[in-house]
Every structure is written in C-alpha cells, then in structure tokens.
Amino acid sequence: MEGYAGAYDVQTDSTKQQERHYYLLSELQALVKDLPSSFQQRLSYTTLSDLALVLIDGTVYEIVHGLLDIQHLTERNLYNQRQKLHVLKQELARKHKEALQTCKTHNLAVMRMSQQGETEALEQRVREEQRMMDEKIVLEMDQKVVDQQNTLEKAGVPGFYITTNPQELTMQINLLELILKLQQKEGQSGNLS
C-alpha cells in the first residue's frame, strides 16, 4: 500500500508543477504584451514556456537577485573610485583658499600664479585619470555582463548566452525585466513556491 501512496505523491507533485508552469506561462504571456512589438515577435511560445519551466522552483529568481546585488556593488564601488578624483580637486581648492587667507598682501600675486599652476596640473592629472578610470569602468561593466550571461546560460535560462550584439543584449534585458516583474507580481500575490 505504501507504494501507491508514493506514486500518488509523485503524481500530485507533477500536477502541482504543471499547474505552476501554466500559471507562470500565462503571466509571462501577459507581461510580454507590455514590451515593444519587435521584441514580442521574437519571444515565441516555446521560449516563454521554457522560461516558465526554469522559473518553477524559484532558483532563477535567486540567481537574478544575486547577480543584481553583485552588479550594484560593482557600480557603487566604481562610482566611489571615480568620485575620489573630484575630492582631490576640492581638497586643493580648500588648501589654496586657506593659503590665500594667511598670505601677506605683497606675496598675493606670486601665490595666485603658483596656485593656478598647481590647479592646472591637477586638472590635467584628473582628466587623464578620469579617462583611464572611465575605460576601466566600461571594461569592468562589460565583464559583468559576460559573467551574468554565462551564469544565466548555465542556469538554463532561455535567450541567455554570451553576446555583444546590441539587439540580443536588449532582448536579454527584456527577459530579465520579465523575470523581475513576474517575481514581484508573485511576491505581491503570495504565489512564490
């Protein structure tokens, strides 16, 4: 008799998964209608069905949120590094102001010329460092995109693979937005498994 109970549990689990798949697919189909028509056409029933399948157990939601957390930390870190360059300029301006306040009147012209030279040299240094920093930021963010694509591809999320094609990247962004909107909707309705 225990064998029959186990078979019933498997059938019930299978039925629940199938119901969840249909629910997720239906929700995805509704969410796709908000996308531009050019992207709607590229998201076939099969792609949406496959996406619904990988979303059933919630693992992909966790992966996406983990990737978003990493991206936000990286962006914040890069922003803070970039801001340090501006702090240098502010510190020099403060130092110059203090020096001018304590400077004797007869040395004022010499002090201002000296400070102008320092300011110009610092501004040149900051421009160069900022250019290099911006290049570094672009490279790091490009690498984050590749890491995210690779992770989502390995997780079996349809539409994700390593690419630099702008149209494909936009499609992947749309897929991520669908995943996040669906998770948010499920969280509000309490349907997360």
Buried (B, 14 or more C-beta within 10 A) or exposed (E): EEEEEEEEEEEEEEEEBEEBBEBBBEBBBEBBEEBEEEBEEBBEEEBBBBBBBBBBEEEBBEBBEEBEEBBEEBBEEBEEEBEEBEEBBEEBEEEBEEBEEEBEEEEEEEBBEEBEEEBEEBEEEBEEBBEEBEEEBEEEBEEBBEBBBEBBBEBEBBBBEEBEEEEBEEBBEBBBEBBBBBBEBBEEEEEEE
